[in-house]
Amino acid sequence: MKYTEEHEWLRADGDAYVVGITEHATTQLGDLVFVELPEVGTTVSKDDEIVVIESVKAASDIMAPIDGEITEVNTALADDPSLANSDPLGEGWFFKIKPSDASQIDTLMDEAAYNALIG
């Protein structure tokens, strides 16, 4: 898995990557009550705001961690945002993205670097 400074994780899934937010992020946000996911087929650039989330504490945006195309979204999350809290590294994923430049993955943090970030 790879991680961003914005507390997102990426896991390879064939030629795409599954993207979600880390347990640390869900702890900071509190219980999610609303998620607005991107449209499948949307082309995004790194750092584009592509997911809107609202929690009991705050509203926030999830940024695109890499350039690419959204190939799938987790519709279960739209129906039950609390999945991101109860299973952030599993059923609580947000979307899948097919990278347009796979080398961008190499610029992301590994687990050790992410753990050092959140200390």
Wavefront OBJ file of the C-alpha trace (Angstrom):
o trace
v 0.000 0.000 0.000
v 0.973 3.613 -0.556
v -0.086 6.689 1.406
v -0.451 10.436 0.865
v 0.177 13.310 3.260
v -3.588 13.925 3.056
v -4.175 10.558 4.803
v -5.316 8.609 1.766
v -4.211 5.057 1.017
v -3.820 3.333 -2.350
v -3.777 -0.415 -2.993
v -3.055 -1.974 -6.390
v -6.013 -3.770 -7.981
v -5.081 -5.018 -11.446
v -4.255 -1.977 -13.603
v -6.047 0.376 -11.198
v -5.666 1.467 -7.586
v -8.290 1.350 -4.857
v -8.320 4.598 -2.843
v -9.648 5.295 0.635
v -8.799 7.255 3.753
v -6.743 5.951 6.622
v -7.927 5.025 10.085
v -6.047 8.089 11.347
v -8.154 10.283 9.034
v -11.423 8.739 10.193
v -10.405 9.276 13.821
v -9.672 12.939 13.111
v -12.906 13.453 11.159
v -15.271 11.566 13.422
v -18.309 9.695 12.130
v -18.945 10.276 8.423
v -22.535 11.196 7.633
v -22.333 12.085 3.915
v -20.135 11.139 0.961
v -20.371 12.531 -2.582
v -18.391 10.340 -4.974
v -17.038 11.237 -8.431
v -18.592 9.973 -11.656
v -17.110 6.850 -13.226
v -15.156 7.860 -16.320
v -14.050 11.199 -14.886
v -10.449 12.091 -15.715
v -8.679 13.751 -12.810
v -5.341 15.358 -12.095
v -3.330 14.924 -8.913
v -4.701 17.177 -6.156
v -8.088 17.746 -7.848
v -10.902 17.774 -5.291
v -12.938 14.720 -6.265
v -14.835 13.467 -3.209
v -16.815 15.550 -0.722
v -17.218 14.107 2.763
v -19.075 15.434 5.767
v -18.641 14.197 9.288
v -20.076 15.127 12.636
v -17.008 17.376 13.076
v -16.301 18.890 9.647
v -16.740 18.930 5.901
v -13.714 17.989 3.836
v -12.575 17.088 0.347
v -10.646 14.051 -0.813
v -8.041 14.922 -3.399
v -6.958 12.815 -6.352
v -3.694 11.174 -5.218
v -2.506 10.682 -8.818
v -3.498 11.589 -12.389
v -5.920 9.131 -13.944
v -9.441 8.003 -14.713
v -12.051 6.989 -12.145
v -12.997 3.424 -13.074
v -15.308 2.508 -10.195
v -16.893 4.075 -7.118
v -18.043 2.436 -3.906
v -21.801 2.965 -4.116
v -22.230 1.186 -0.776
v -20.308 4.058 0.823
v -22.721 6.616 -0.611
v -25.588 4.681 0.992
v -23.724 4.075 4.289
v -20.874 6.565 4.873
v -20.086 4.937 8.229
v -18.354 2.106 6.313
v -15.355 4.443 6.049
v -15.249 4.575 9.853
v -15.902 0.905 10.593
v -13.652 -0.572 7.864
v -11.461 2.204 6.396
v -8.942 -0.171 4.787
v -11.562 -2.610 3.488
v -15.226 -2.021 2.661
v -14.875 1.720 3.299
v -12.891 2.472 0.112
v -13.983 5.462 -2.009
v -13.033 4.869 -5.654
v -10.729 3.089 -8.065
v -8.433 5.041 -10.342
v -6.485 3.899 -13.388
v -3.274 5.948 -13.458
v -2.327 7.886 -16.574
v 1.256 8.046 -15.266
v 2.066 5.002 -13.122
v 5.391 6.545 -12.044
v 3.430 8.895 -9.746
v 2.826 5.933 -7.430
v 6.562 5.906 -6.675
v 6.334 9.427 -5.201
v 3.877 8.323 -2.492
v 4.821 7.174 1.017
v 5.164 3.573 2.124
v 3.652 2.437 5.427
v 6.779 3.215 7.471
v 6.958 6.779 6.134
v 3.236 7.308 6.738
v 3.502 6.011 10.307
v 6.390 8.428 10.882
v 4.211 11.272 9.528
v 1.364 10.605 11.935
v 3.821 9.769 14.733
l 1 2 3 4 5 6 7 8 9 10 11 12 13 14 15 16 17 18 19 20 21 22 23 24 25 26 27 28 29 30 31 32 33 34 35 36 37 38 39 40 41 42 43 44 45 46 47 48 49 50 51 52 53 54 55 56 57 58 59 60 61 62 63 64 65 66 67 68 69 70 71 72 73 74 75 76 77 78 79 80 81 82 83 84 85 86 87 88 89 90 91 92 93 94 95 96 97 98 99 100 101 102 103 104 105 106 107 108 109 110 111 112 113 114 115 116 117 118 119
